[in-house]
């Protein structure tokens, strides 16, 4: 039997066959990225000792608060630090009743004034989620007295529920006047609305703080739910949260637990009369304790991170997050202090203020001030940390000491935010793009490229540019550290090379399966680290 003749290939044919073999090998070695999920795990804290670090910083927070109390001559204070839904630290100092020398403790009840607005906003969202009202409907649909309003221009839109929630109804700022309206009856409120409300702006164009607007929101709660405002809050918010010390009426607080309110006049503390509850209570009539208020802040913090857990019986997490987003912008500001740039931007959400500064990207807060009292609550959703503070001096100014307390925690390394987790498909694409940068392969590139990638810049040009960067870095490029995810489908990572390093970033397209729509490769210092740019740069 004769031996079969082998077919001899020409050199070009041999090269093509070799290239085909290598391409098929590369594709075969690649994981099936089409099976990778685009759903990322929830953002998570990386430091296993985070709580211990926070606890070690509490004495420094105590020092800040005690110093503020002494310098401002506040008769009594109570404050706490809420972490991951728990009251990690709570303290109380001074007097709740000066003549009787009665001391403040952690069960003492203070008036929290405008912090009540967030409770009113949550009640509105409860009714919205139940299908009983719509935020973008005219408010007059739920409060007929508003039909009589005379608008400033013929093209002015009708005031909506959302306008009222975000202080954009066009009513004038009314803090001095509003403080004195708490005792107004429901009949008084109706009479005021029928008499007319002057406008400082056309609705929907500007932020202007309006207590009157939140009193109207309280009337919406009454009319839509068919219950008095205080009863609605008690049954639908306070009782489900276990806020048993919280009330709208100071007369309901046991004398042994009530913080009397004071103003400082000529160096002496003078007691302010307790204001009764009335139709304006929805804008600022609530009284609560540090323990109860911590439950409220814990509810707000529980909205983060988005996840698949069981929902709160009070309000679903998506609506809680909606409450804590800017809906009406306020003017931003930036200034230099001691050589450092300070940024403050943000606006009003629903019954809450939202801001950003050079340290924190997302701050949620509200203060409260009435004759005899001043309070503030502030939290950092991405950090899982909040601070509450109550005082019984007129307009107790908590902004400065809470700033200092957060700076203390920041310096202690206790305020690291949750880390965004990459979707499995992003991690898979990172691995393939790393291989591609190390050695360009057309078949591999084609398998992971979205339809736009080569239209934006051709494959040969991309391959040549990447090869040039790799050569300049000395080759031998290997991944160092994990991918830094900006979100589930976008991230950057470092390749450490023989003489330099490369920063690689990808963004995946909104397709299933997800593919690379944007690819960037740039040089970076060999010993540098991959990070996102800070909010404030000089």
Beta strands, then each sheet from edge to edge (+ up, - down):
strand 1: 76-83
strand 2: 86-97
strand 3: 102-103
strand 4: 109-113
strand 5: 262-265
strand 6: 268-271
strand 7: 286-289
strand 8: 328-337
strand 9: 340-348
strand 10: 353-357
strand 11: 363-370
strand 12: 373-380
strand 13: 385-391
strand 14: 478-487
strand 15: 490-496
strand 16: 501-508
strand 17: 516-524
sheet 1: 3+ 2- 1+ 13- 12+ 11- 10+ 9- 8+
sheet 2: 4+ 7-
sheet 3: 5+ 6-
sheet 4: 14+ 15- 16+ 17-
end
